[in-house]
Every structure is written in C-alpha cells, then in structure tokens.
Amino acid sequence: MNTKLIFLEYIHRANTHCDSCLNQLFALMTQAVMKVDSDDIALHLMNDVSDPDLLLLIVLTDIDLTTQYDEIVLATAVTHVMNFESHPLH
C-alpha cells in the first residue's frame, strides 16, 4: 500500500510543478494507479521490478491512458513523475 500512496504523491507533486495542459494526463495516471490492487503492486516489487518500471507498467497497461497518449509521452511522464523520488516527502 505504501508504494501506491508514494506513486500518488509523486504524481500529485509532478502535477503541481507543471503546466496546466498536463492536468488531464496526471489525472488519468492517478486513476490508473488507484485501479491497481496493492497486492499486485507488492507482487511486482517482490519480483524485483523497480519503482519506475512498475509505474511505467501501470501506465502502459491502462486503457484510458494508452488510447489518449502515445507510449513515448507516457514514458516521459513517468520519468518526470519519478524525478520527485529524490525529493523528500513533506
């Protein structure tokens, strides 16, 4: 559950630090993360999937995101979101 909440926090922080034209993208990313069961996230983490790869997997397998955005855009968005990993949470 913690990883899911951390992903949601990173997405929220990325959204607040970007142009408003990306609000829909980050909202859909938030919905995609919320759809995934915490047990599925834990299973991937136990199988040594890194956090950035896991978020990318979640984003690339979400039908709402993949029908509206190109995979390069989604991969770039995940990279942007994961840049907040190195910043401490408040």
Buried (B, 14 or more C-beta within 10 A) or exposed (E): EEBBEBBBBBBBBBBEEBEEEBEEBBEBBBEBBEEBEEEBBBEBEEEEBEBBEBBBBBBBEBEEBBEEBEEEBBBEBBEBBBBBBEEEEE
